């Protein structure tokens, strides 16, 4: 069995966390061919993305409480099993309706891996070590948005769209085998009451009554709202407004995304020296500066796309330093309900950020101002929440 603190354990938890992003990003290059080969409209093909996002968000509510009651390892094996069956159904789909339904079920299974990986970290670690482990996982997982579209493009060109899901099936199988043979049960004391809607709501009310949880939940939500603002509008801003080619956009997106990897590496390297609170504060300041830099360059300079890319990279560096520490701060007070706390954290952040992305998509016009304002608000609110959280962070530092 893997030992806490080992790189092998970090790698396994990163794989589990990365299942969600890989399942979203890897097949994007195949969307046009899916529509053509399954005789589906563009709107129908887009539903394969929407169904996945909806299933991922909703299912997170239940995975955590169930794992608090029945253990992380059994639920991980079950949810990964659901993911594998649904991924196989995706690969074998011969109608767009079947593919949409299979994507929803795939998300139900895949979301369990993400929720439970965070809960396992809380089970195994205390204090700043939670933030360091989540940052190390995030640094590895940051490769997913850089590598997945490239792998998907190669698979699409060489073998067709179904090969993307075959690859995901293989990845999920490796994760399932590693959990079966290498991951110990990490729940120290299982929840005594049966899982029900009433018990889940009671747990959620308990979390929301804790100021530290609410503050860190707010910071994590702001982080991802800014990220989804960029994801939902980046292609439009850089290609339609600033005239970048699709290839140039891909390179620009990779450059800006590398900022997140840099931020997670900084956090993983220095959080034990600085503490979670200081690391999160420095990251929130970088996020706010990134949003402000975009506002300034839109208002007073003519750097165009380059200025947007640089501002987004600065924001994502800050997000890499902040997000894992905010997640750790939200989970820290609840060692007995880490699964349920991780569920509420994941559901709230993903749902809020998806809503922001959808709203921003309808606001874009002839300028990048909606994106700049959204990122400034996300970074500024993160910094404000961090500034107002002195008492909660002092309590956490005492606990550490």
N, C-alpha and C positions, 0 to 999 in steps of 0.2 A: 504494500500500500504506500501511496505517496505521502511524504512528510510535509508538514507546514513549513513554509519558507523555501522549499526546493523549487528550482527552476522548472522541473517537470510538472509540478502542481500548477504553477503559474501558467505554463503553456497549455495545460488541459483546460483550465478555467478560461483562458483567452480564447481557445477554440470554441468552447461552449457559448461565450459571449459573442463571438464572431459569426455564429450561425445565422443570426438575424440579418446583419448587414450583407453577408455573402449571398443569402437567398434573395435579397432585394437587388443587389448591384450586378450580380454575375450575368443575368439573362437580359439586361437592358439592351444590349446590342442586337438581340434576337427579336425584339418587339415587331419590327416591320415584317420579318419573315414569318412570324407566328400569325400575324394578320393575313398574310398572303396565302399561307399553306392551310390554315384552318378556315379560310373564307370568312374572316371576321373584320368588322369595321374597326377604325382606330379607337373609337370610344369603347368598344367591347374589349379590345386588347388592353386599354388603360385600366379596365376593371380588374385585371389580374394583379395590378399594383394596389388598387384601392381595397380589394378583398383581402390582400395580405396585410395591409396596414390596419384594417378594422379587426381582423382576427387576432393580430399580434397585440393590439391594445386591449381588447376585451378579455382575452384569455389570461393576461397577466394578473387580473384581479383574483383569480382562483388558485393559481399555482402556489403562491406563497403560503396562504393559510393551509392548504392541503399538505404541504411539506412540513409545516410546523407540527401538524398532527401525526403524519405518517412517515416522516423522515425525508431527507433530501435525496438520498440515493435511489430509493424505490420510485419516487416521482420523476427523477431525472431519466431513469431507464424507461419509464412509461411514456413520458413526453417525447423523448428521442425516438421511441418506437413509433409513435404517432407521426412524427416528422418524417421518418424513413418511409412509412407506408404512403403518406401523402405525396412525398417527393417522387416516389415510383409512379404514383398515379399521374402526376404532372408529366413525367417523361412518356407515359403511355397514352396520354389524352389525344383523342381524335376529333374533339369538338371544343370550341371556345368555352362553352358552358361547363363542360367537365373540367377544363383547365382552371376556370375561375373558382369552382367549388373546391378543387384540389389545393389551390393556392391558399384559400381560407383555412382549410384543415392543416396545411403545412405550417401556417403561421401560428395556429393553436399549439402545435407541438414545439415549434422553434422558440416561441416566447418563453416556454418553461426553462429552456437552457439559460437564457439571459437572466431571468429573475432568480433562479436558484444559484447561479454562479455568484451573484452578489451576496446572497444569503450565506453561502458557504464561507465566503471571505469573512463575514461578520462572525460566524461560528468559530472560526479558527484564530482570529486576531483581535487585539484590543488597541485602543488609542490610535496614534498616528500610523501604526503598522497597517491598519485597515486602509487608510488613504494611500500608503505606499504600495500595497498590493494591488489596489484598484488602479493606481496610476501605471504600475508595471503591466497589468493586463491591457490597459488602454493603449499603452505604447505599442504593444504587439498587435492589438486589434486595429490600430490606425493604418496598418498596411492594407486592410480589406478594401477601403474605397479607392486605394491606389492600384491594387493588383487585380481585384475582381473584374472590373470592366475590361481590362486587357486580356485576362484569361478567357472571359466570355466571348470577346471578339474573335480570338484565335479559334475557340471551339466552334463558334457559329460558322466561321469561314471554312473550317476543315471538315466538320461533321454534321452541321445543322443544329437547330435550336434545341432538340431533345438532349443533345450531349451536355448542355449546361446542367440539366437536372440529374443526369447520370453522374456527373462530377459531384454535385451536391449530395447525391445519395452515397457516393463513396466517402465523402468527407464526414457525413453524419454517421456512417457505419464505423469509421475509425473512432469517432468520439464515443459512440455507444460501447464499443469494445473496451476502450480505455476506462470509461466509468465503471463497467462491470468488473474489470480485473484490478484496477488501480485506485479507485476513489473510495475512501472509507466513509462511513456514516458520520456526519459532523454534528448533528443535533444532540445536544447534551441532555436536554429534558424535553420530551415531546409535550405539546399542548394537551391538556387534560380533556377539554370539551370537544365534542364532535364538530366538524366543519358544517356550517350552515350560513345562510344569508345573514341571519341575525347575529351570529357570533362574529362573522367577518365585519359587519358594520360596527359592532362594538369595538373591535380592534382598531378599525379606521378612526373612530371617534377618539379613542385613546391617543392615537398618534397625532391627530389634529389638535388635541388639547395641549400638546407639548410644544412650547415656543421654539425650542431648538430644532425640532423636526420641521416645523412649518417654515422657518427661516431657511434651512438648508434645502428643503424642497423647492422653495421659491427661487433660490440661487440656481439650482440644477435646472429648473424649468426655464429660467431666463437664458441660461447657456444654450439649451437646445432650441429655444425659439429663434435666437439669432442664427444658429446653424441652419435650421430649416428655412429661414428667410433667404439665406444665401443659396441653398440647394434648389429652392423652388424658383428663384429668379436669376441665378447666375448666368445661365445659358442665354436668356433673353437680353440681359444687360450687356454682356460682353460681345455677343454676336450681332444682335439687332441694333444696339445703340452705338457700340464702339467698333463694330465692323470686323471682329476677329473671325477667322475661318474656323470650321469645326475642329481641325487639328490644333490650331493655336488655342482654342478654348480648352481642349483636353489637356494640353500642357499647362495652361494657366490654372485650371482647376486642380491639377496635381501639385503645382507649386504652392497654391494657397492651402491645400489640404495638408501638405507637409508641415505647415505651422502647427497643426494639432499634435502631430507626432513629436515635434520639438518640445511643445509644452508638457506633454506627458513624460517625456524623458527628463526634463528639468524637475518636475514634481517628484518622480521616482527617485531621483538622485539626491534631492535636498530636503524632502519633507521631514525626514527624521531629525535633521539639524534645525530646520526653521519651525517645524510644527505645522499641523494642518491649517490652523487659523491664518498664520502669516502667508503660507503658500497660497491659500485661497484668496487672500486679500490682494497679493501681488498679481495673481491671475485676473481677478475682477478689474483691477486697475488697467491691465493690458487690454481687456475686452472693451472697457469704456474708451480708452485711448484709440483703439481700432475704429470704433464707431465715430468718434470725434474726428479722426483723421480723414475718414471718408466724407464727412460733412464739409470739412475745410477744403479738401481738394476739389469737391464738386462746386463749392462756392467761389473759390479764389484761384484755382490753378487750372491748367489745361493738360494734365498728365493722362487724362482719359482712363482707358482700361488698366494701364499700369498702376495708377494710383488706387483704383478699386482693388486690384489683386493684392497690393501691399497692405492696404487697410484690412482686408479680410484675413490675410496671413497673420497680422498682429492680433486680431480678434481671436483667431483659432489658437494661437500660442497661449493666450490668456485662458481660453476655454480648456485647453489641455491641462493647465495648472489648476483650474478651479473645479471642473466637473467631478472628478474622482473624489476630491476632498469634500465637496458638498454631499455626494452620495454617502461617503463614510460618516459625515456628521449626522445625516438623517438616520442611519442605521444604528449608530453607536448606542443610543439610550435604550434599545430594545433587543437585548440578546435573547430574550425568551420568545420574541415574535419577529425575528429577523426576516422570515419568509414573507409574512403579511406586510411588514414595513417595506420590503423590496417590491412587493406587488403594487402597493399604492404609489410608491415612488415612480415605478416604471409606467404605470397607467397614466398618471397625471402629467408627467413630463412629455410622453410621446403624444398624448391626445392634444395637449395645449400647443405643442410645437407644430403638429400637423394642421391645426386650425389656423395658426399664424401663417403658415406657408400657403394655405389655400386662400386666405384673405389677401395676402400680398400678391398672389398670382393674378387677382382681379384688379389690383390697384396700379399695376405697372402700366406706364404710358410711354412717353418719349424721353424720360430721364431716369436716372438711377436713384432719385431722391427717396422713393418709398423704401428701397433696400437700405439706404444710408440711415434713414430715420429709425427703421426697425432695429438695426444693429446698434445704433446709439442708445436706444431705449433699453435693449436687452443688456448691454454692457453697463449702462448707468444704473439700472435697477439692481443688477448684481452687486455693484459696488456699494450702493446705498444700503441694501440688505445686509451686506457684510459689515458695514460701518455701524448699523443699528443692532448688531448681534453680539455686542461685547459681553453681556451677562451670560448668554448661552454658551459662547466660546470659552468664557472663564470657567463655567461649570464643567465643560468637556475637558479642559486642560487639567482641572482638579481630578477628574475621573481617570485621566491618563497617568 
